[in-house]
Amino acid sequence: MTVTIAYLGPEGTYSQLAALAYSLDVEQRTGQPVRLMAMPTIPKAMQATATGMTTLTIVPVENSTEGGVTITLDTLWQLQQLKIHHAMVMPIRHGLLSHAQDLGAIGVVYSHPQALSQCQRWLEHHLPQADLVPTRSTTDPLGHLADDNAVAAISSEWAAQLYDLPILAHDINDHADNCTKFWVLKSDTPEVSSQDGQVTSLAFSLPINGPGALLKPLDVLARYGINLSRIESRPTKRSLGEYLFFIDLEISAHSKLGQQALGELLTCTETLINFGSYSVAAIEPNLSAAKARTKATQAPL
């Protein structure tokens, strides 16, 4: 049986690089062949797995510099049949791709909003004259670089290799340890439910917007001695001032302590969603291996 994986395309994105690294792991562990499917947006990638078009989806959820990827969180709340199967942390090294002869010739820089933000100080110092234009992905504008030498794009060395583009400046992200966490998502099945790990991701809304409403669920975690490694709020989109809270706990929801804590959280939240307990692994993609695997794993839409 072939495993199909949706990711934010087109070819050359960091999401594809993460998907290629994960596909190699799947093939080595299970012996199953893997096919990758590029999707135009993060929601469409997630919907592909929610509707059964693909087996898995790999999406970015958090960057060490810019924080949470809000579109991923918002879509996961809407597609609650998706569960987190694994998490991967991958280093992000941006380059400036352009046919320009020098930085002074560049008038426009294109990239995904996250990439532009992760390189903000470098851009202010080296390209103060350039207009910054957001795109749907770090590879969306690459096909147009040949049309104008005054145009540049922030993307990866991986994308530069795929599209045969020159890199005018390497490692331009503001922080050398810049990295992104990716979630591997799968539809809720008994197989997913049995997955275990030492990180549990939850999301909840509150029954009232009043004093102490958020304190109650946080107090539950404190009393059980459960470390809260991440908390992020998103608007419910129902009313101004109402929020959803996404949290990561350093405990398995399948443990006795985890089950007791979840039981108490149900009493002080309006809606509580458990997206699963899972392991987190660091990955360091091999660009040569990734390039060799691209044609073998890529499937048309």
HELIX and SHEET records of a PDB file:
HELIX    1   1 TYR A   14  THR A   30  1                                  17    
HELIX    2   2 ILE A   42  ALA A   50  1                                   9    
HELIX    3   3 THR A   70  GLN A   78  1                                   9    
HELIX    4   4 LEU A  103  ALA A  105  5                                   3    
HELIX    5   5 PRO A  113  GLN A  118  1                                   6    
HELIX    6   6 GLN A  120  HIS A  126  1                                   7    
HELIX    7   7 LEU A  142  ASP A  147  5                                   6    
HELIX    8   8 GLU A  157  TYR A  163  1                                   7    
HELIX    9   9 PRO A  190  SER A  193  1                                   4    
HELIX   10  10 LEU A  215  ARG A  223  1                                   9    
HELIX   11  11 LYS A  256  THR A  267  1                                  12    
HELIX   12  12 LEU A  287  THR A  297  1                                  11    
SHEET    1   A 5 GLY A  67  GLY A  68  0                                        
SHEET    2   A 5 LEU A  56  ASN A  63 -1                                        
SHEET    3   A 5 VAL A   3  LEU A   8  1                                        
SHEET    4   A 5 VAL A  34  MET A  39  1                                        
SHEET    5   A 5 GLN A 298  ALA A 299  1                                        
SHEET    1   B 5 GLY A  67  GLY A  68  0                                        
SHEET    2   B 5 LEU A  56  ASN A  63 -1                                        
SHEET    3   B 5 CYS A 179  SER A 187 -1                                        
SHEET    4   B 5 LEU A  82  PRO A  91 -1                                        
SHEET    5   B 5 VAL A 280  ALA A 282  1                                        
SHEET    1   C 5 ASP A 131  PRO A 134  0                                        
SHEET    2   C 5 VAL A 108  SER A 111  1                                        
SHEET    3   C 5 VAL A 151  SER A 156  1                                        
SHEET    4   C 5 HIS A  94  SER A  98 -1                                        
SHEET    5   C 5 ILE A 167  ALA A 169 -1                                        
SHEET    1   D 4 LEU A 228  PRO A 235  0                                        
SHEET    2   D 4 TYR A 243  LEU A 249 -1                                        
SHEET    3   D 4 VAL A 199  SER A 205 -1                                        
SHEET    4   D 4 THR A 271  TYR A 278 -1                                        
END                                                                             
